[in-house]
């Protein structure tokens, strides 16, 4: 007579045998049993006591914006967030990868406190890819230089009805596939940083007396060449406590791996020097969740004495299991 323990063992063996048989049959028919991992960029908010010391906060549920929040177009991901504050309201501009056209458009979100965000709409759409919407204010007017490398130029837009209406007003540079450009007003001049190659290993520098040019390439440009760890910009170039801070994507061993920060110690029309800050990398993968695979952007803003927030982006992972027949 078979006891209960023996019967349970026999049943378990039969069950495992059936599963193994089904697995073998499924593999033979090309049916995946283990699923796959998909990755997408999303946007978060970090806090800190300086633009070089930003970190996740328990009071903020990241990501604050993802592709699922975009309501007017089918979105694949959101990335490259830049913020400004106007009349006690925060405005965020960012890349929305349009799943229908397979190109980037510029989206808008708003917030009352800079921590919780609501998606609004697409505010800029061109026949070519747009991303990295570097928004800044000058003489009471808002301007934007989004990445427009597919148009082989750096294009300047001006807000004609801030924040949702923008008009093209001029070309700053043309003739190359310029990526992730940033502009800085310093020492009564304009300074323009840009990467002219998809290898992400070169950084060129230009300067001008007027915003719309003419622009002159710096005599030491390219200021970085052959180094994808530190060349391509990873956020706003800013002045903090008299120091000029430049953020760079660390694109080795993979694109969008982490962000490093550099202090520009010398910036004149004839010389350029920079050095890494001791806190590098200032942004790195979170290990799990929404930014598990990498981070490649930061835009810090001071909200009070020794209090900063920064819009960041990260590439996460999602494990999908299923059967396909």
C-alpha positions as a printed NumPy array, in Angstrom:
array([[  0.   ,   0.   ,   0.   ],
       [  1.426,   3.389,  -1.018],
       [  1.616,   5.86 ,   1.851],
       [  0.744,   9.549,   1.52 ],
       [  4.375,  10.684,   1.438],
       [  5.212,   8.387,  -1.446],
       [  2.097,   9.502,  -3.313],
       [  3.083,  13.142,  -2.939],
       [  6.566,  12.429,  -4.284],
       [  5.119,  10.6  ,  -7.29 ],
       [  2.71 ,  13.467,  -7.964],
       [  5.523,  16.021,  -7.754],
       [  7.688,  14.025, -10.162],
       [  4.79 ,  13.801, -12.603],
       [  4.159,  17.537, -12.306],
       [  7.805,  18.414, -12.947],
       [  7.92 ,  15.958, -15.793],
       [  4.871,  17.546, -17.367],
       [  6.34 ,  21.015, -16.99 ],
       [  9.645,  19.918, -18.526],
       [  7.8  ,  18.312, -21.413],
       [  5.768,  21.46 , -21.971],
       [  8.864,  23.628, -21.769],
       [ 10.673,  21.462, -24.328],
       [  7.649,  21.54 , -26.586],
       [  7.326,  25.311, -26.217],
       [ 10.967,  25.908, -27.045],
       [ 10.685,  23.639, -30.053],
       [  7.725,  25.725, -31.261],
       [  9.589,  29.018, -30.632],
       [  7.474,  30.021, -27.608],
       [  9.42 ,  32.065, -25.012],
       [  8.838,  31.048, -21.406],
       [ 11.332,  33.354, -19.675],
       [ 10.18 ,  36.763, -20.909],
       [ 12.402,  39.717, -21.766],
       [ 13.716,  42.933, -20.256],
       [ 12.731,  46.301, -21.703],
       [ 14.296,  49.627, -20.736],
       [ 12.916,  53.158, -20.947],
       [ 14.017,  56.598, -19.799],
       [ 11.867,  58.383, -17.221],
       [ 12.229,  61.601, -15.215],
       [ 12.815,  62.047, -11.497],
       [ 13.457,  64.806,  -8.966],
       [ 16.427,  64.719,  -6.583],
       [ 17.196,  66.919,  -3.567],
       [ 20.4  ,  68.108,  -1.938],
       [ 22.323,  70.909,  -0.269],
       [ 24.255,  71.789,  -3.429],
       [ 24.146,  71.077,  -7.181],
       [ 26.987,  68.612,  -6.605],
       [ 25.207,  66.628,  -3.901],
       [ 21.786,  65.598,  -5.194],
       [ 20.141,  62.334,  -4.179],
       [ 16.74 ,  60.625,  -4.05 ],
       [ 14.384,  61.772,  -1.306],
       [ 11.945,  59.54 ,   0.567],
       [  9.322,  62.278,   0.238],
       [  9.416,  62.107,  -3.582],
       [  8.002,  59.169,  -5.471],
       [ 10.212,  58.763,  -8.525],
       [  9.823,  58.761, -11.397],
       [  7.684,  61.899, -11.376],
       [  7.084,  61.615, -15.141],
       [  7.124,  58.652, -17.487],
       [  5.87 ,  57.773, -20.951],
       [  2.551,  56.698, -19.44 ],
       [  1.884,  60.3  , -18.326],
       [  1.991,  61.648, -21.886],
       [ -1.615,  62.03 , -23.018],
       [ -1.563,  63.689, -26.449],
       [  0.771,  61.37 , -28.396],
       [  1.893,  57.748, -28.025],
       [  5.184,  58.031, -26.131],
       [  8.039,  55.575, -25.874],
       [  9.976,  57.447, -23.181],
       [ 10.667,  60.882, -21.665],
       [ 14.141,  62.314, -20.979],
       [ 16.412,  65.397, -20.88 ],
       [ 14.364,  67.536, -18.429],
       [ 15.098,  71.265, -18.043],
       [ 13.219,  73.431, -15.53 ],
       [ 12.47 ,  77.124, -15.018],
       [ 10.356,  78.871, -12.386],
       [  8.047,  81.731, -13.327],
       [  5.444,  83.424, -11.083],
       [  5.699,  80.709,  -8.406],
       [  5.07 ,  77.908, -10.913],
       [  7.66 ,  75.425, -12.116],
       [  7.799,  74.522, -15.797],
       [  9.633,  71.493, -17.119],
       [ 10.543,  70.967, -20.77 ],
       [ 11.767,  67.562, -21.914],
       [ 12.128,  65.15 , -24.791],
       [  9.144,  62.943, -25.576],
       [ 10.018,  60.097, -27.919],
       [  7.014,  59.868, -30.227],
       [  6.258,  56.201, -30.875],
       [  4.213,  57.072, -33.969],
       [  6.863,  59.123, -35.79 ],
       [  9.93 ,  57.601, -34.099],
       [ 11.369,  61.044, -33.396],
       [ 11.617,  63.32 , -30.379],
       [  9.195,  66.157, -29.646],
       [  9.368,  68.667, -26.776],
       [  6.87 ,  68.208, -23.956],
       [  5.773,  70.402, -21.054],
       [  4.877,  69.615, -17.445],
       [  4.073,  71.958, -14.558],
       [  4.383,  71.886, -10.781],
       [  3.517,  74.15 ,  -7.872],
       [  6.308,  72.884,  -5.613],
       [  8.852,  71.392,  -8.026],
       [  8.253,  67.94 ,  -6.569],
       [  4.919,  66.73 ,  -7.968],
       [  4.419,  67.198, -11.69 ],
       [  1.517,  67.161, -14.143],
       [  1.984,  66.577, -17.848],
       [  0.452,  69.268, -20.074],
       [  1.2  ,  68.946, -23.776],
       [  3.665,  68.835, -26.644],
       [  4.913,  72.399, -27.197],
       [  7.382,  71.942, -30.06 ],
       [  7.229,  69.5  , -32.973],
       [  9.397,  69.708, -36.079],
       [  9.869,  67.422, -39.115],
       [ 13.174,  66.335, -37.495],
       [ 14.18 ,  64.904, -34.131],
       [ 14.214,  67.245, -31.117],
       [ 15.549,  66.625, -27.615],
       [ 17.587,  68.306, -24.842],
       [ 15.409,  71.478, -24.675],
       [ 17.876,  73.876, -23.047],
       [ 15.573,  76.648, -21.794],
       [ 16.918,  79.924, -20.408],
       [ 15.804,  83.505, -19.767],
       [ 17.5  ,  86.607, -21.122],
       [ 16.348,  90.218, -20.85 ],
       [ 12.862,  89.157, -19.78 ],
       [ 12.358,  86.679, -22.633],
       [ 12.504,  82.886, -22.645],
       [ 14.611,  81.074, -25.238],
       [ 15.252,  77.439, -26.072],
       [ 18.006,  75.654, -27.981],
       [ 16.762,  72.08 , -28.361],
       [ 19.014,  69.471, -29.887],
       [ 18.292,  69.512, -33.615],
       [ 21.196,  67.485, -34.933],
       [ 19.07 ,  65.933, -37.661],
       [ 18.736,  69.45 , -39.115],
       [ 22.554,  69.823, -38.993],
       [ 22.261,  72.989, -36.946],
       [ 21.784,  74.59 , -33.537],
       [ 18.456,  76.399, -33.721],
       [ 17.266,  79.18 , -31.415],
       [ 13.591,  79.427, -30.437],
       [ 11.861,  82.226, -28.538],
       [  8.696,  81.92 , -26.455],
       [  5.944,  83.956, -28.092],
       [  3.374,  82.722, -25.57 ],
       [  5.236,  81.171, -22.65 ],
       [  5.231,  78.3  , -21.879],
       [  3.41 ,  76.613, -24.766],
       [  4.141,  78.718, -27.869],
       [  7.616,  78.841, -29.403],
       [  8.899,  80.323, -32.659],
       [ 12.134,  79.693, -34.528],
       [ 14.158,  82.931, -34.575],
       [ 17.56 ,  81.976, -35.93 ],
       [ 20.386,  79.503, -36.452],
       [ 23.372,  79.779, -34.118],
       [ 25.571,  77.194, -35.865],
       [ 25.082,  74.958, -38.883],
       [ 26.913,  72.379, -40.954],
       [ 27.258,  69.593, -38.388],
       [ 25.221,  67.072, -36.396],
       [ 25.341,  69.039, -33.135],
       [ 24.183,  67.159, -30.025],
       [ 23.136,  68.307, -26.529],
       [ 24.18 ,  71.957, -26.761],
       [ 24.285,  74.334, -23.773],
       [ 24.642,  78.094, -23.593],
       [ 26.08 ,  80.177, -20.748],
       [ 26.221,  83.919, -20.109],
       [ 29.501,  84.63 , -18.318],
       [ 31.902,  87.575, -18.168],
       [ 29.695,  89.642, -20.509],
       [ 29.867,  87.018, -23.251],
       [ 27.9  ,  84.047, -24.476],
       [ 29.568,  80.626, -24.434],
       [ 28.214,  77.684, -26.399],
       [ 29.187,  74.059, -25.697],
       [ 28.235,  71.306, -28.155],
       [ 29.112,  67.787, -29.31 ],
       [ 29.348,  67.527, -33.122],
       [ 29.446,  63.744, -33.417],
       [ 27.345,  60.761, -32.411],
       [ 30.486,  59.098, -31.056],
       [ 29.925,  61.3  , -27.971],
       [ 33.675,  61.762, -27.523],
       [ 34.16 ,  65.401, -28.566],
       [ 33.207,  68.759, -27.043],
       [ 33.545,  72.002, -28.971],
       [ 33.348,  75.533, -27.573],
       [ 32.218,  78.782, -29.238],
       [ 31.748,  82.337, -27.972],
       [ 29.882,  85.468, -29.071],
       [ 29.15 ,  88.985, -27.863],
       [ 25.481,  88.731, -28.843],
       [ 23.075,  85.828, -28.363],
       [ 22.36 ,  85.486, -32.07 ],
       [ 26.021,  85.698, -32.988],
       [ 28.196,  85.772, -34.932],
       [ 29.835,  82.857, -33.137],
       [ 33.593,  82.236, -33.075],
       [ 35.133,  78.867, -32.309],
       [ 37.475,  78.93 , -29.328],
       [ 41.171,  78.529, -30.27 ],
       [ 41.465,  75.495, -27.973],
       [ 38.337,  73.862, -29.395],
       [ 37.705,  70.975, -29.406],
       [ 38.285,  71.256, -25.691],
       [ 37.733,  67.496, -25.34 ],
       [ 38.456,  64.94 , -28.034],
       [ 38.429,  61.145, -28.052],
       [ 36.902,  60.718, -24.587],
       [ 33.289,  59.525, -24.349],
       [ 33.542,  59.443, -20.551],
       [ 33.485,  63.224, -20.186],
       [ 32.716,  64.986, -23.489],
       [ 28.97 ,  65.074, -24.175],
       [ 26.991,  67.413, -21.931],
       [ 24.693,  65.964, -19.299],
       [ 22.683,  68.972, -18.165],
       [ 22.744,  72.712, -17.548],
       [ 26.043,  74.605, -17.34 ],
       [ 25.694,  76.852, -14.278],
       [ 27.519,  79.201, -11.931],
       [ 27.534,  78.074,  -8.28 ],
       [ 29.372,  80.036,  -5.557],
       [ 31.468,  81.683,  -8.247],
       [ 32.358,  78.323,  -9.8  ],
       [ 31.278,  77.309, -13.309],
       [ 29.978,  73.742, -13.243],
       [ 29.702,  71.566, -16.349],
       [ 27.921,  68.209, -16.247],
       [ 28.984,  65.429, -18.601],
       [ 27.497,  62.121, -19.626],
       [ 29.765,  59.183, -18.925],
       [ 28.945,  57.097, -21.984],
       [ 31.368,  54.251, -21.324],
       [ 30.903,  51.322, -21.339],
       [ 27.341,  52.099, -22.471],
       [ 25.392,  55.217, -23.439],
       [ 23.752,  57.031, -20.53 ],
       [ 25.713,  55.228, -17.857],
       [ 26.256,  57.992, -15.271],
       [ 26.926,  61.735, -14.867],
       [ 30.166,  63.429, -13.885],
       [ 30.711,  67.075, -12.911],
       [ 33.57 ,  69.408, -13.784],
       [ 34.559,  72.846, -12.568],
       [ 35.64 ,  75.209, -15.328],
       [ 38.556,  77.014, -13.708],
       [ 39.543,  79.196, -16.661],
       [ 37.241,  80.533, -19.37 ],
       [ 38.482,  83.304, -21.644],
       [ 38.526,  83.84 , -25.391],
       [ 42.052,  82.382, -25.495],
       [ 42.159,  79.751, -22.745],
       [ 40.057,  76.976, -21.226],
       [ 40.718,  74.781, -18.192],
       [ 38.525,  72.431, -16.176],
       [ 38.915,  69.819, -13.468],
       [ 36.746,  67.049, -12.098],
       [ 34.99 ,  67.583,  -8.787],
       [ 35.671,  65.239,  -5.906],
       [ 32.122,  63.921,  -5.717],
       [ 32.199,  62.176,  -9.133],
       [ 30.14 ,  60.485, -10.341],
       [ 27.39 ,  62.738,  -9.04 ],
       [ 24.666,  60.53 , -10.562],
       [ 24.861,  56.792, -11.099],
       [ 22.514,  53.838, -11.669],
       [ 20.182,  53.054,  -8.807],
       [ 20.644,  49.285,  -9.026],
       [ 16.928,  48.538,  -9.196],
       [ 13.768,  50.18 , -10.426],
       [ 13.257,  53.2  , -12.647],
       [ 16.961,  54.16 , -12.915],
       [ 18.55 ,  50.727, -12.605],
       [ 20.399,  50.834, -15.93 ],
       [ 21.812,  54.362, -15.916],
       [ 21.375,  58.129, -15.529],
       [ 22.569,  60.763, -17.993],
       [ 21.117,  64.192, -17.172],
       [ 20.695,  66.732, -14.359],
       [ 19.335,  70.289, -14.174],
       [ 19.82 ,  71.7  , -10.636],
       [ 18.036,  74.767,  -9.221],
       [ 18.451,  76.489,  -5.867],
       [ 15.184,  76.844,  -3.941],
       [ 16.546,  78.189,  -0.641],
       [ 19.807,  78.596,   1.229],
       [ 21.647,  75.259,   1.004],
       [ 18.572,  73.683,  -0.592],
       [ 18.544,  72.481,  -4.184],
       [ 16.341,  70.353,  -6.384],
       [ 17.341,  68.823,  -9.679],
       [ 15.438,  67.245, -12.525],
       [ 17.179,  64.035, -13.558],
       [ 16.48 ,  61.145, -15.866],
       [ 17.169,  57.457, -15.631],
       [ 16.85 ,  54.31 , -17.639],
       [ 15.098,  51.481, -15.83 ],
       [ 14.208,  47.893, -16.376],
       [ 10.998,  45.96 , -16.547],
       [ 10.883,  42.179, -16.667],
       [  8.047,  40.879, -18.834],
       [  6.92 ,  37.263, -18.734],
       [  4.518,  35.692, -21.171],
       [  3.718,  33.075, -23.787],
       [  3.45 ,  33.781, -27.492],
       [  1.515,  31.413, -29.744]])
